[in-house]
Amino acid sequence: MRALVILGLLAGTALAAPPGSPQWAEAADVTEHLGDQLPMDLAFRDSHGVQTPLRGLFDGVHPVLLVLAYYECPQLCSLVLDGALAAMTKLESYGFRLGPQYRVATISFDATERVDQAARKQASVAAKLAGDWPFFVGDEASVTALTDRLGFHFLRDPRTGAIAHPAVAFVLTPDGRISRYLYGTDYAPRDLKLALLEASDGKTGSFGDKILLRCFHYDASTRRYGLFITRFMQVGGLVIFLVVAFVMRLLWRYERRRQDVP
């Protein structure tokens, strides 16, 4: 993650990073607050200038993918948004769609950004995907309260205006609790789908999705979903037991019939 943080810093400077930038950027990181409730009364303005409370993103049914980005970021934020877009586009081709299965939103963590900047970024990104993908800006108090609760730490260099920040997206439950952190700029569609299913407790997926969710487990060490070997072995053991029981019953019935023959 450090490499991505420093990449964001270097990209944010016109010619070169400030002296000692890697050490300066170390404060930009993520502290996970899994299960924490977001402050739902925070207010943000969408790309049309309409003020919306954070709770307006949640309907109690659909999980929400939240992407933090500042719209004038020259590189890293665009990579994060493009990575999310690519994963969502792939999910759409699999029948897991924005709207029916989940929601998405982007909020700028730069409190100096304006509505027109949100509108331009939305036009360049969200238009490539079917469904509603709102982009928001907020004042200093709202941005600080949201990023603090998410554990998203960024730092602005007062000399250059460059912002060092981590590359991460957030998967939230339908009632606004933090369910999963997805790191980097390249999100595996399977991981995104599983994280969204997990956040909704499988309620927005198909029967097959629910089975898929039970067979995969999030590995904190790799930050990826993998086959849940223990559960897989349990299911396999049950299948073997049922097959053996069925064969034993057939053999028992065959033996009974053989004994009944005079």
Buried (B, 14 or more C-beta within 10 A) or exposed (E): BEEBBBBBBBBBBEEEBBEEBEEBBBEBBBEEBEEEEBBEEBBBBBBEEEEBEBBBBBEEEBBBBBBBBBBBBEEBBBBBBBBBBBBBBBBBEEEBBBEEBBBBBBBBBBBBBEBEBBBBBBEEBBEEBEBEBBBBBBEEEBBBBBBEBBBBBBBBBEEBEBBBBBBBBBBBBBBBBBBBBBBBBEBBBBBBBBBBBBBBBBEBBEEEBBEBBBBBBBEEEEBBBEEBEEEBEEBEEEEEEEEEEEEEEEEEEEEEEEEEEE
